[in-house]
Amino acid sequence: MLEIKELCKKFRDRIIFEDFRMSLADGEILALAGPSGGGKTTLLRMLAGLESIDSGKVIFNGKELAYDKNGKLLKSPLGFVFQDFQLFPHMSVLQNLTLSPIQTLGLSKAEAEKKAGQLLDALGLAGHLLAKPYSLSGGQKQRVALARAMMMDPQIIGYDEPTSALDPELRDQVAELILDNKKSGITQLVVTHDLDFAEKIADNILKVNPRV
């Protein structure tokens, strides 16, 4: 269970969140929906430890998470799937997946490659281990980005606009992927401006609108 209490965030004089509260149950898919400028991606980045939090409490499994001196979460439970994927273009799919687990989790190269192979096989990408990102479709890049997040064994996976710039067929593939993860018991937080997509995949929808 993830809980957010009394969260506040502003950029200079612009208030993004004030006394914001949210909860996410284990195994739930929660969609953060609404127009641009409402702070959806900012919230995801704060929960991933990529953006500072001005004040408030983030509680995971009953324990309040600590911040560093810059106001960023020290130990985030969330794995981030970026909107633009952020795959290293000069690396193969396998190298993209194994880099961080080897450097930050201390996995051996053999352990990391075995785990990556299993994830890619589960996501229908077994034949793309040595492919470079430029050779992949948008849907394939999305799955590689998801596999990279899952390599770090996050308790929650957060997606930033996972259907942005995808055609209807690929949107359906992403929806199936998220729903398949739910069957595996994975807790997921999805940022989207597409309400139809949110209604298709989410257990609950939290609408986040820009402050005026």
Backbone as CSV, one residue per row, in Angstrom:
resi,resn,N_x,N_y,N_z,CA_x,CA_y,CA_z,C_x,C_y,C_z
1,MET,0.838,-1.198,0.000,0.000,0.000,0.000,0.878,1.255,0.000
2,LEU,0.576,2.167,-0.930,1.259,3.458,-0.989,0.273,4.543,-0.588
3,GLU,0.702,5.420,0.307,-0.130,6.539,0.724,0.652,7.843,0.588
4,ILE,-0.026,8.861,0.124,0.543,10.203,0.062,-0.344,11.108,0.913
5,LYS,0.283,11.851,1.815,-0.468,12.728,2.700,0.138,14.136,2.698
6,GLU,-0.718,15.128,2.545,-0.350,16.540,2.707,0.823,16.936,1.812
7,LEU,0.875,16.385,0.623,1.996,16.667,-0.278,1.857,18.061,-0.890
8,CYS,2.958,18.792,-0.882,2.995,20.129,-1.471,4.175,20.237,-2.434
9,LYS,3.933,20.901,-3.556,4.981,21.100,-4.542,4.681,22.355,-5.342
10,LYS,5.711,23.177,-5.511,5.550,24.333,-6.377,6.833,24.587,-7.150
11,PHE,6.679,25.203,-8.303,7.811,25.653,-9.103,7.795,27.173,-9.081
12,ARG,8.792,27.740,-8.375,8.822,29.195,-8.146,7.513,29.618,-7.478
13,ASP,6.707,30.455,-8.138,5.475,30.932,-7.501,4.256,30.117,-7.904
14,ARG,4.451,29.119,-8.754,3.313,28.337,-9.233,3.121,27.103,-8.366
15,ILE,1.955,26.995,-7.754,1.634,25.849,-6.911,1.150,24.704,-7.800
16,ILE,1.801,23.558,-7.692,1.408,22.368,-8.450,0.504,21.482,-7.600
17,PHE,0.921,21.229,-6.362,0.117,20.450,-5.426,0.102,21.162,-4.081
18,GLU,-1.054,21.131,-3.442,-1.182,21.689,-2.091,-2.078,20.761,-1.285
19,ASP,-1.499,20.174,-0.236,-2.230,19.245,0.611,-2.831,18.099,-0.212
20,PHE,-2.045,17.564,-1.134,-2.508,16.480,-2.006,-2.460,15.155,-1.270
21,ARG,-3.502,14.334,-1.475,-3.586,13.032,-0.822,-3.965,11.967,-1.855
22,MET,-3.396,10.799,-1.690,-3.655,9.709,-2.628,-3.296,8.397,-1.970
23,SER,-3.977,7.313,-2.374,-3.599,5.985,-1.903,-3.648,5.010,-3.076
24,LEU,-2.776,4.022,-3.015,-2.662,3.006,-4.067,-2.529,1.656,-3.391
25,ALA,-3.515,0.787,-3.618,-3.523,-0.520,-2.965,-2.619,-1.499,-3.700
26,ASP,-2.170,-2.522,-2.999,-1.349,-3.565,-3.614,-2.115,-4.223,-4.764
27,GLY,-1.460,-4.356,-5.904,-2.068,-4.995,-7.056,-3.015,-4.116,-7.847
28,GLU,-3.217,-2.886,-7.416,-4.155,-1.982,-8.082,-3.498,-1.303,-9.284
29,ILE,-4.329,-0.979,-10.291,-3.920,-0.075,-11.366,-4.670,1.232,-11.140
30,LEU,-3.922,2.277,-10.844,-4.503,3.600,-10.657,-4.051,4.492,-11.799
31,ALA,-5.006,5.105,-12.491,-4.682,6.031,-13.568,-4.788,7.462,-13.063
32,LEU,-3.742,8.236,-13.299,-3.776,9.673,-13.051,-4.105,10.326,-14.383
33,ALA,-5.306,10.845,-14.512,-5.782,11.352,-15.794,-6.079,12.836,-15.711
34,GLY,-6.039,13.478,-16.875,-6.345,14.890,-16.927,-5.488,15.598,-17.952
35,PRO,-5.778,16.878,-18.195,-5.052,17.627,-19.229,-3.621,17.933,-18.815
36,SER,-2.841,18.388,-19.775,-1.463,18.774,-19.494,-1.429,19.933,-18.510
37,GLY,-0.379,19.973,-17.696,-0.206,21.067,-16.753,-0.775,20.810,-15.380
38,GLY,-1.363,19.624,-15.176,-1.968,19.332,-13.880,-1.005,18.751,-12.860
39,GLY,0.186,18.382,-13.307,1.186,17.853,-12.378,1.272,16.337,-12.348
40,LYS,0.635,15.662,-13.292,0.614,14.192,-13.277,2.029,13.613,-13.379
41,THR,2.781,14.075,-14.377,4.141,13.571,-14.565,5.040,14.004,-13.411
42,THR,4.833,15.210,-12.913,5.616,15.684,-11.764,5.399,14.772,-10.564
43,LEU,4.166,14.362,-10.334,3.868,13.457,-9.212,4.593,12.128,-9.395
44,LEU,4.560,11.600,-10.608,5.238,10.336,-10.882,6.740,10.465,-10.647
45,ARG,7.306,11.569,-11.093,8.745,11.801,-10.921,9.101,11.957,-9.442
46,MET,8.226,12.588,-8.659,8.485,12.711,-7.222,8.481,11.331,-6.564
47,LEU,7.537,10.487,-6.951,7.446,9.151,-6.351,8.601,8.257,-6.787
48,ALA,9.196,8.573,-7.951,10.346,7.800,-8.426,11.665,8.335,-7.882
49,GLY,11.615,9.406,-7.100,12.838,9.989,-6.555,13.603,10.830,-7.557
50,LEU,12.930,11.251,-8.632,13.578,12.046,-9.673,13.301,13.538,-9.539
51,GLU,12.339,13.888,-8.689,11.954,15.281,-8.494,11.760,15.519,-6.999
52,SER,12.145,16.696,-6.540,12.052,17.003,-5.117,10.603,17.212,-4.676
53,ILE,10.364,16.947,-3.405,9.070,17.171,-2.760,9.257,18.284,-1.740
54,ASP,8.405,19.298,-1.799,8.563,20.426,-0.873,8.184,20.026,0.549
55,SER,7.077,19.334,0.689,6.665,18.841,2.013,5.589,17.782,1.835
56,GLY,5.341,17.046,2.905,4.338,15.993,2.866,4.934,14.645,3.241
57,LYS,4.083,13.649,3.293,4.503,12.301,3.687,4.201,11.312,2.572
58,VAL,5.171,10.457,2.302,4.976,9.329,1.400,5.185,8.072,2.233
59,ILE,4.148,7.267,2.346,4.163,6.091,3.222,4.005,4.842,2.364
60,PHE,4.930,3.902,2.535,4.859,2.653,1.775,4.872,1.481,2.737
61,ASN,3.832,0.661,2.645,3.677,-0.496,3.535,3.815,-0.098,5.007
62,GLY,3.192,1.020,5.341,3.141,1.473,6.724,4.359,2.234,7.209
63,LYS,5.383,2.402,6.358,6.605,3.082,6.773,6.780,4.372,5.994
64,GLU,6.992,5.469,6.711,7.208,6.752,6.051,8.594,6.772,5.392
65,LEU,8.629,7.131,4.120,9.879,7.161,3.374,10.635,8.451,3.640
66,ALA,11.955,8.352,3.662,12.805,9.503,3.973,13.221,10.227,2.695
67,TYR,13.543,11.518,2.860,14.045,12.337,1.766,15.536,12.586,1.951
68,ASP,16.218,12.901,0.835,17.597,13.362,0.955,17.597,14.867,1.198
69,LYS,18.771,15.482,1.213,18.870,16.909,1.537,18.221,17.798,0.485
70,ASN,17.984,17.231,-0.709,17.342,17.994,-1.785,15.845,17.749,-1.866
71,GLY,15.301,16.980,-0.926,13.870,16.721,-0.906,13.419,15.600,-1.816
72,LYS,14.348,14.772,-2.288,13.989,13.628,-3.133,13.933,12.363,-2.287
73,LEU,13.030,11.462,-2.644,12.920,10.209,-1.911,14.218,9.424,-2.001
74,LEU,14.675,8.922,-0.862,15.925,8.165,-0.829,15.762,6.759,-1.394
75,LYS,14.697,6.083,-1.024,14.476,4.718,-1.485,13.073,4.634,-2.078
76,SER,13.007,4.855,-3.365,11.711,4.849,-4.030,11.273,3.423,-4.329
77,PRO,9.994,3.110,-4.099,9.481,1.782,-4.452,9.041,1.693,-5.908
78,LEU,9.194,2.803,-6.642,8.595,2.890,-7.966,9.637,2.805,-9.068
79,GLY,9.378,1.926,-10.040,10.170,1.858,-11.254,9.507,2.693,-12.331
80,PHE,10.272,3.531,-13.014,9.737,4.549,-13.916,9.887,4.109,-15.366
81,VAL,8.766,4.112,-16.111,8.793,3.877,-17.552,8.554,5.222,-18.233
82,PHE,9.601,5.780,-18.814,9.549,7.135,-19.357,8.692,7.214,-20.618
83,GLN,8.108,8.387,-20.837,7.279,8.611,-22.018,8.072,8.410,-23.308
84,ASP,9.313,8.884,-23.325,10.138,8.757,-24.536,11.112,7.582,-24.438
85,PHE,10.847,6.677,-23.493,11.567,5.417,-23.294,12.979,5.606,-22.726
86,GLN,13.738,6.595,-23.231,15.097,6.888,-22.770,16.004,5.661,-22.803
87,LEU,15.921,4.917,-23.880,16.844,3.811,-24.107,18.144,4.362,-24.677
88,PHE,19.263,3.770,-24.286,20.547,4.211,-24.816,20.664,3.736,-26.267
89,PRO,20.758,4.664,-27.226,20.697,4.265,-28.640,21.890,3.449,-29.112
90,HIS,23.057,3.615,-28.447,24.261,2.909,-28.880,24.370,1.523,-28.261
91,MET,23.418,1.177,-27.371,23.453,-0.123,-26.700,22.376,-1.042,-27.255
92,SER,22.622,-2.338,-27.182,21.609,-3.312,-27.555,20.510,-3.353,-26.495
93,VAL,19.420,-4.020,-26.830,18.340,-4.213,-25.860,18.877,-4.881,-24.599
94,LEU,19.658,-5.908,-24.760,20.224,-6.623,-23.615,21.091,-5.705,-22.757
95,GLN,21.921,-4.900,-23.376,22.785,-3.985,-22.630,21.971,-2.926,-21.903
96,ASN,20.903,-2.429,-22.537,20.032,-1.459,-21.881,19.419,-2.027,-20.612
97,LEU,19.085,-3.325,-20.653,18.431,-3.944,-19.496,19.405,-4.291,-18.380
98,THR,20.630,-4.634,-18.728,21.545,-5.156,-17.702,22.443,-4.095,-17.069
99,LEU,22.546,-2.932,-17.678,23.481,-1.910,-17.181,23.226,-1.541,-15.724
100,SER,22.010,-1.120,-15.417,21.718,-0.635,-14.066,21.743,-1.741,-13.015
101,PRO,21.158,-2.927,-13.271,21.227,-3.990,-12.255,22.660,-4.395,-11.911
102,ILE,23.545,-4.382,-12.896,24.938,-4.725,-12.628,25.603,-3.642,-11.786
103,GLN,25.323,-2.372,-12.129,25.999,-1.260,-11.459,25.407,-0.939,-10.092
104,THR,24.080,-1.071,-9.957,23.448,-0.617,-8.709,22.962,-1.751,-7.804
105,LEU,22.595,-2.888,-8.380,22.136,-4.013,-7.563,23.231,-5.031,-7.304
106,GLY,24.346,-4.880,-8.021,25.461,-5.792,-7.806,25.286,-7.160,-8.437
107,LEU,24.365,-7.279,-9.409,24.214,-8.560,-10.089,25.431,-8.836,-10.974
108,SER,25.772,-10.086,-11.107,26.829,-10.439,-12.052,26.272,-10.301,-13.465
109,LYS,27.162,-10.227,-14.432,26.726,-10.114,-15.822,25.862,-11.307,-16.212
110,ALA,26.268,-12.491,-15.784,25.510,-13.702,-16.119,24.116,-13.670,-15.492
111,GLU,24.026,-13.244,-14.222,22.734,-13.167,-13.546,21.817,-12.165,-14.226
112,ALA,22.391,-10.992,-14.547,21.603,-9.939,-15.171,21.114,-10.356,-16.551
113,GLU,21.988,-11.006,-17.324,21.595,-11.426,-18.672,20.536,-12.526,-18.628
114,LYS,20.622,-13.417,-17.660,19.601,-14.463,-17.517,18.246,-13.845,-17.181
115,LYS,18.254,-12.912,-16.252,17.018,-12.251,-15.857,16.429,-11.463,-17.018
116,ALA,17.290,-10.747,-17.750,16.834,-9.963,-18.903,16.219,-10.872,-19.961
117,GLY,16.857,-12.002,-20.204,16.338,-12.939,-21.190,14.962,-13.458,-20.818
118,GLN,14.769,-13.744,-19.532,13.476,-14.240,-19.070,12.387,-13.180,-19.227
119,LEU,12.716,-11.934,-18.885,11.743,-10.852,-19.015,11.393,-10.601,-20.478
120,LEU,12.388,-10.550,-21.330,12.141,-10.297,-22.747,11.328,-11.427,-23.368
121,ASP,11.586,-12.643,-22.943,10.814,-13.779,-23.432,9.353,-13.647,-23.007
122,ALA,9.129,-13.251,-21.755,7.768,-13.084,-21.242,7.023,-11.959,-21.960
123,LEU,7.774,-10.965,-22.445,7.168,-9.812,-23.114,7.162,-9.954,-24.633
124,GLY,7.499,-11.146,-25.123,7.459,-11.382,-26.552,8.577,-10.747,-27.338
125,LEU,9.731,-10.554,-26.690,10.865,-9.887,-27.333,12.122,-10.754,-27.332
126,ALA,11.936,-12.048,-27.241,13.092,-12.937,-27.128,14.043,-12.829,-28.317
127,GLY,13.523,-12.498,-29.486,14.362,-12.408,-30.676,15.047,-11.071,-30.874
128,HIS,14.935,-10.188,-29.872,15.466,-8.828,-30.034,16.569,-8.496,-29.029
129,LEU,17.186,-9.502,-28.456,18.216,-9.283,-27.438,19.333,-8.368,-27.925
130,LEU,19.766,-8.563,-29.150,20.923,-7.828,-29.661,20.531,-6.657,-30.549
131,ALA,19.236,-6.395,-30.660,18.766,-5.291,-31.497,19.084,-3.949,-30.849
132,LYS,19.288,-2.942,-31.681,19.448,-1.571,-31.204,18.072,-0.894,-31.188
133,PRO,17.874,0.071,-30.313,16.554,0.702,-30.200,15.998,1.267,-31.503
134,TYR,16.857,1.778,-32.366,16.362,2.396,-33.604,15.616,1.399,-34.493
135,SER,15.900,0.103,-34.322,15.284,-0.915,-35.171,13.947,-1.408,-34.632
136,LEU,13.528,-0.906,-33.479,12.307,-1.372,-32.829,11.131,-0.459,-33.120
137,SER,9.936,-1.026,-33.106,8.721,-0.229,-33.220,8.436,0.473,-31.893
138,GLY,7.472,1.386,-31.924,7.114,2.084,-30.692,6.626,1.135,-29.616
139,GLY,5.820,0.152,-30.008,5.329,-0.813,-29.032,6.431,-1.680,-28.463
140,GLN,7.406,-2.040,-29.304,8.538,-2.836,-28.826,9.410,-2.024,-27.868
141,LYS,9.632,-0.757,-28.183,10.402,0.105,-27.281,9.701,0.235,-25.937
142,GLN,8.380,0.323,-25.971,7.611,0.427,-24.729,7.832,-0.810,-23.866
143,ARG,7.838,-1.982,-24.497,8.040,-3.220,-23.751,9.477,-3.335,-23.230
144,VAL,10.441,-2.863,-24.008,11.827,-2.869,-23.535,11.963,-1.942,-22.327
145,ALA,11.326,-0.764,-22.409,11.379,0.181,-21.290,10.736,-0.415,-20.039
146,LEU,9.653,-1.154,-20.235,9.010,-1.825,-19.104,9.927,-2.894,-18.526
147,ALA,10.546,-3.689,-19.401,11.464,-4.733,-18.933,12.619,-4.125,-18.149
148,ARG,13.125,-2.987,-18.623,14.224,-2.331,-17.908,13.787,-1.904,-16.509
149,ALA,12.577,-1.375,-16.390,12.072,-1.002,-15.066,11.922,-2.232,-14.182
150,MET,11.441,-3.338,-14.755,11.214,-4.555,-13.979,12.516,-5.232,-13.566
151,MET,13.603,-4.949,-14.274,14.901,-5.510,-13.903,15.319,-5.094,-12.501
152,MET,14.808,-3.960,-12.026,15.193,-3.435,-10.720,14.269,-3.926,-9.600
153,ASP,13.357,-4.836,-9.935,12.419,-5.408,-8.955,11.652,-4.343,-8.174
154,PRO,11.045,-3.374,-8.864,10.289,-2.351,-8.139,9.003,-2.924,-7.560
155,GLN,8.544,-2.340,-6.465,7.269,-2.775,-5.890,6.097,-2.179,-6.662
156,ILE,6.349,-1.045,-7.333,5.326,-0.354,-8.130,5.959,0.025,-9.458
157,ILE,5.191,-0.070,-10.539,5.663,0.419,-11.831,4.829,1.631,-12.207
158,GLY,5.514,2.727,-12.567,4.839,3.948,-12.985,5.107,4.225,-14.457
159,TYR,4.051,4.526,-15.192,4.165,4.797,-16.626,3.804,6.257,-16.898
160,ASP,4.639,6.938,-17.648,4.350,8.318,-18.034,3.842,8.334,-19.471
161,GLU,2.536,8.562,-19.631,1.892,8.632,-20.951,2.314,7.457,-21.840
162,PRO,1.994,6.228,-21.457,2.494,5.063,-22.191,1.936,4.909,-23.595
163,THR,0.846,5.626,-23.924,0.271,5.490,-25.264,0.529,6.714,-26.131
164,SER,1.333,7.639,-25.643,1.592,8.858,-26.400,2.204,8.524,-27.760
165,ALA,1.619,9.081,-28.808,2.114,8.944,-30.188,2.021,7.524,-30.740
166,LEU,1.257,6.642,-30.079,1.076,5.289,-30.596,-0.248,5.189,-31.347
167,ASP,-0.267,4.364,-32.389,-1.510,4.170,-33.123,-2.433,3.253,-32.315
168,PRO,-3.717,3.145,-32.727,-4.692,2.375,-31.921,-4.271,0.938,-31.647
169,GLU,-3.663,0.271,-32.633,-3.260,-1.115,-32.421,-2.202,-1.225,-31.332
170,LEU,-1.224,-0.318,-31.348,-0.176,-0.346,-30.341,-0.715,0.063,-28.974
171,ARG,-1.684,0.970,-28.946,-2.318,1.331,-27.665,-2.967,0.108,-27.038
172,ASP,-3.604,-0.696,-27.885,-4.235,-1.913,-27.378,-3.190,-2.889,-26.837
173,GLN,-2.027,-2.963,-27.495,-0.957,-3.832,-27.020,-0.447,-3.384,-25.654
174,VAL,-0.302,-2.073,-25.480,0.159,-1.539,-24.198,-0.879,-1.816,-23.109
175,ALA,-2.146,-1.659,-23.453,-3.212,-1.960,-22.494,-3.151,-3.422,-22.056
176,GLU,-2.962,-4.322,-23.007,-2.865,-5.747,-22.688,-1.665,-6.028,-21.790
177,LEU,-0.565,-5.332,-22.062,0.643,-5.512,-21.269,0.411,-5.097,-19.819
178,ILE,-0.229,-3.964,-19.616,-0.506,-3.478,-18.265,-1.475,-4.421,-17.546
179,LEU,-2.478,-4.897,-18.260,-3.443,-5.815,-17.652,-2.806,-7.166,-17.348
180,ASP,-1.873,-7.604,-18.191,-1.143,-8.843,-17.907,-0.305,-8.692,-16.638
181,ASN,0.304,-7.519,-16.451,1.078,-7.269,-15.243,0.187,-7.339,-14.003
182,LYS,-1.039,-6.848,-14.142,-1.971,-6.912,-13.008,-2.241,-8.364,-12.613
183,LYS,-2.366,-9.239,-13.615,-2.594,-10.660,-13.336,-1.439,-11.255,-12.541
184,SER,-0.254,-10.673,-12.722,0.932,-11.138,-11.991,1.045,-10.500,-10.612
185,GLY,0.073,-9.639,-10.274,0.063,-9.012,-8.960,0.866,-7.732,-8.864
186,ILE,1.271,-7.167,-10.013,2.093,-5.958,-10.006,1.216,-4.724,-9.795
187,THR,1.616,-3.869,-8.873,0.932,-2.611,-8.610,1.403,-1.587,-9.639
188,GLN,0.458,-0.827,-10.230,0.819,0.061,-11.328,0.135,1.423,-11.213
189,LEU,0.889,2.442,-11.584,0.415,3.821,-11.578,0.633,4.381,-12.975
190,VAL,-0.449,4.805,-13.628,-0.389,5.180,-15.038,-0.808,6.634,-15.220
191,VAL,0.094,7.446,-15.745,-0.212,8.829,-16.088,-0.689,8.868,-17.532
192,THR,-1.856,9.439,-17.766,-2.373,9.523,-19.125,-3.339,10.692,-19.264
193,HIS,-3.386,11.259,-20.471,-4.409,12.261,-20.766,-5.579,11.627,-21.503
194,ASP,-5.461,10.315,-21.800,-6.445,9.583,-22.591,-7.432,8.876,-21.657
195,LEU,-8.593,9.469,-21.465,-9.574,8.909,-20.539,-10.106,7.561,-21.005
196,ASP,-10.240,7.384,-22.310,-10.709,6.088,-22.823,-9.725,4.984,-22.441
197,PHE,-8.432,5.275,-22.585,-7.409,4.301,-22.218,-7.451,4.051,-20.712
198,ALA,-7.577,5.117,-19.934,-7.629,4.977,-18.474,-8.788,4.087,-18.050
199,GLU,-9.957,4.283,-18.669,-11.125,3.488,-18.306,-10.948,2.024,-18.697
200,LYS,-10.141,1.778,-19.723,-9.924,0.416,-20.199,-9.033,-0.384,-19.260
201,ILE,-8.037,0.292,-18.655,-7.033,-0.469,-17.912,-7.101,-0.295,-16.394
202,ALA,-7.720,0.773,-15.918,-7.562,1.129,-14.501,-8.662,0.563,-13.609
203,ASP,-8.270,0.217,-12.388,-9.250,-0.104,-11.352,-9.897,1.173,-10.839
204,ASN,-9.097,2.215,-10.748,-9.581,3.515,-10.291,-8.899,4.612,-11.088
205,ILE,-9.600,5.733,-11.253,-9.067,6.884,-11.979,-9.095,8.093,-11.058
206,LEU,-7.940,8.747,-10.942,-7.837,9.979,-10.175,-7.586,11.114,-11.165
207,LYS,-8.547,12.031,-11.269,-8.413,13.129,-12.218,-7.607,14.261,-11.575
208,VAL,-6.565,14.661,-12.268,-5.668,15.712,-11.783,-5.758,16.878,-12.750
209,ASN,-6.263,17.997,-12.272,-6.458,19.166,-13.126,-5.512,20.294,-12.745
210,PRO,-5.118,21.132,-13.721,-4.235,22.256,-13.415,-4.877,23.201,-12.394
211,ARG,-4.040,23.712,-11.505,-4.513,24.706,-10.560,-4.604,26.054,-11.254
212,VAL,-5.617,26.823,-10.863,-5.801,28.141,-11.485,-5.657,29.216,-10.428
